[in-house]
Amino acid sequence: MQFTSCNDHMFDISLDSFPRIEGEQFDDPRIRRAMEACGNGVLYFPKGIYEISSTIEITNCCSLLLHKSAVLKAVRPMKYVVMYDAASSYPDLQEKDGHLVPSGDTDAEDWNLFIRGGVFDGSGIASCLCLNSFKHFTLKDSSFRNGKEYGLKLEDEGSTWTYELVAQNLYLKCTMPGLKGNAGISSNGGDSHFIDCIVVDYTRGFELLGGGSNRLTRCHVWGGPIKPRKEGELPEMLIDSVNYLIDSGDTILTDCYADTGKTGFLIKQTTRMFGCSYYNNYTYGMDDVTVIDHQGGQLLVSGGIFRKTSPTATLYKGSKEGLIWTENILEGDWETSGI
């Protein structure tokens, strides 16, 4: 394969080399042909809208490099626009307790798989991207639009165990009605880093549901722009909204912002929060909010700032046992007897 560069990134094949052939109405068939020719290589997507009629499944360790304006757009209902399974990056898998797990490290393992750039558009009829069976995978500079259930899903059913995702500069946003109940980033994996990720108008911004030792840094979750479904209701994506749902042990949130969610931080396992903040944009009419709902595990909250902007707001809900609260700034007439 010819090795080419684009914007200081190297790739092996450009999708331009695989045009639609006679009878093809959509772009997923030619994308599959290109990927088959690019196993263990890097496939480049030039600027353009690529119409996807069925899930693109990647199982041959082909990494993706996308122009910032390359859009993979669902045009028919499907589970995911793209599903990436990196199990083949393990050179030798063996069955254990009904699951495939790596038998050991060898020099043949690929630790440098990635997806960079582009837009994954679920169009409200598909989730955007699923990553399965990876170890040390980089996801960077990508956007996820209108995911039906998920913007980004990590370790879906059938995946081998996943760890060490480095996710940076991701933008996830819903702009269309009818998607209440979805999640921006949903993970069952562990040991991963989420840096500078912004989630807008997903009912649940982040949900960490398994694994452990995940790290979130400078992440921002907010909602409200999508209009109410009925007159007198809240904006659709604020109903039962949770900015950060943490059900994964030893999670650290640093400089993370919960912005206009019914619950800012729902904590179910041991978590540390440093420099985090909460704000409710009351122009959307949402009251009776809870900043921190502490349901399980130990919780350290330090160096945060929490603003009360609506009449009925709860700063902390939970047992004082297991809570360490230190050097936080409170703005407004909070009731603090609970802490």
Secondary structure in CASP SS format (residue, H / E / C, confidence):
PFRMAT SS
TARGET T0000
AUTHOR 0000-0000-0000
METHOD secondary structure of the structure
MODEL  1
M C 1.00
Q C 1.00
F C 1.00
T E 1.00
S E 1.00
C E 1.00
N C 1.00
D C 1.00
H E 1.00
M E 1.00
F E 1.00
D C 1.00
I E 1.00
S E 1.00
L H 1.00
D H 1.00
S H 1.00
F C 1.00
P C 1.00
R C 1.00
I C 1.00
E C 1.00
G C 1.00
E C 1.00
Q C 1.00
F C 1.00
D C 1.00
D H 1.00
P H 1.00
R H 1.00
I H 1.00
R H 1.00
R H 1.00
A H 1.00
M H 1.00
E H 1.00
A C 1.00
C C 1.00
G C 1.00
N C 1.00
G C 1.00
V E 1.00
L E 1.00
Y E 1.00
F E 1.00
P C 1.00
K C 1.00
G E 1.00
I E 1.00
Y E 1.00
E E 1.00
I E 1.00
S C 1.00
S C 1.00
T C 1.00
I E 1.00
E E 1.00
I E 1.00
T C 1.00
N C 1.00
C C 1.00
C C 1.00
S E 1.00
L E 1.00
L E 1.00
L E 1.00
H C 1.00
K C 1.00
S C 1.00
A E 1.00
V E 1.00
L E 1.00
K E 1.00
A E 1.00
V C 1.00
R C 1.00
P C 1.00
M C 1.00
K C 1.00
Y E 1.00
V E 1.00
V E 1.00
M E 1.00
Y E 1.00
D E 1.00
A C 1.00
A H 1.00
S H 1.00
S H 1.00
Y C 1.00
P C 1.00
D C 1.00
L E 1.00
Q E 1.00
E E 1.00
K E 1.00
D C 1.00
G C 1.00
H E 1.00
L E 1.00
V E 1.00
P E 1.00
S C 1.00
G C 1.00
D C 1.00
T C 1.00
D C 1.00
A C 1.00
E C 1.00
D C 1.00
W C 1.00
N C 1.00
L C 1.00
F E 1.00
I E 1.00
R E 1.00
G C 1.00
G C 1.00
V E 1.00
F E 1.00
D E 1.00
G C 1.00
S C 1.00
G C 1.00
I C 1.00
A C 1.00
S E 1.00
C E 1.00
L E 1.00
C E 1.00
L E 1.00
N E 1.00
S C 1.00
F C 1.00
K E 1.00
H E 1.00
F E 1.00
T E 1.00
L E 1.00
K E 1.00
D C 1.00
S C 1.00
S E 1.00
F E 1.00
R E 1.00
N C 1.00
G C 1.00
K C 1.00
E C 1.00
Y E 1.00
G E 1.00
L E 1.00
K E 1.00
L E 1.00
E C 1.00
D C 1.00
E C 1.00
G C 1.00
S C 1.00
T C 1.00
W C 1.00
T C 1.00
Y E 1.00
E E 1.00
L E 1.00
V E 1.00
A E 1.00
Q E 1.00
N C 1.00
L C 1.00
Y E 1.00
L E 1.00
K E 1.00
C C 1.00
T C 1.00
M C 1.00
P C 1.00
G C 1.00
L C 1.00
K C 1.00
G C 1.00
N C 1.00
A E 1.00
G E 1.00
I E 1.00
S E 1.00
S E 1.00
N C 1.00
G C 1.00
G E 1.00
D C 1.00
S C 1.00
H E 1.00
F E 1.00
I E 1.00
D C 1.00
C C 1.00
I E 1.00
V E 1.00
V E 1.00
D C 1.00
Y C 1.00
T C 1.00
R E 1.00
G E 1.00
F E 1.00
E E 1.00
L E 1.00
L C 1.00
G C 1.00
G C 1.00
G E 1.00
S C 1.00
N C 1.00
R E 1.00
L E 1.00
T E 1.00
R C 1.00
C C 1.00
H E 1.00
V E 1.00
W E 1.00
G C 1.00
G C 1.00
P C 1.00
I C 1.00
K C 1.00
P E 1.00
R C 1.00
K C 1.00
E C 1.00
G C 1.00
E C 1.00
L C 1.00
P E 1.00
E H 1.00
M H 1.00
L H 1.00
I C 1.00
D C 1.00
S C 1.00
V E 1.00
N E 1.00
Y E 1.00
L E 1.00
I E 1.00
D C 1.00
S C 1.00
G E 1.00
D C 1.00
T E 1.00
I E 1.00
L E 1.00
T E 1.00
D C 1.00
C C 1.00
Y E 1.00
A E 1.00
D E 1.00
T C 1.00
G C 1.00
K C 1.00
T E 1.00
G E 1.00
F E 1.00
L E 1.00
I E 1.00
K C 1.00
Q C 1.00
T C 1.00
T E 1.00
R E 1.00
M E 1.00
F E 1.00
G C 1.00
C C 1.00
S E 1.00
Y E 1.00
Y E 1.00
N C 1.00
N C 1.00
Y H 1.00
T H 1.00
Y H 1.00
G C 1.00
M C 1.00
D C 1.00
D C 1.00
V E 1.00
T E 1.00
V E 1.00
I E 1.00
D E 1.00
H E 1.00
Q C 1.00
G C 1.00
G C 1.00
Q C 1.00
L E 1.00
L E 1.00
V E 1.00
S E 1.00
G C 1.00
G C 1.00
I E 1.00
F E 1.00
R E 1.00
K C 1.00
T C 1.00
S C 1.00
P C 1.00
T C 1.00
A E 1.00
T E 1.00
L E 1.00
Y E 1.00
K E 1.00
G E 1.00
S C 1.00
K C 1.00
E C 1.00
G C 1.00
L E 1.00
I E 1.00
W E 1.00
T E 1.00
E C 1.00
N C 1.00
I E 1.00
L E 1.00
E E 1.00
G C 1.00
D C 1.00
W C 1.00
E C 1.00
T C 1.00
S C 1.00
G C 1.00
I C 1.00
END
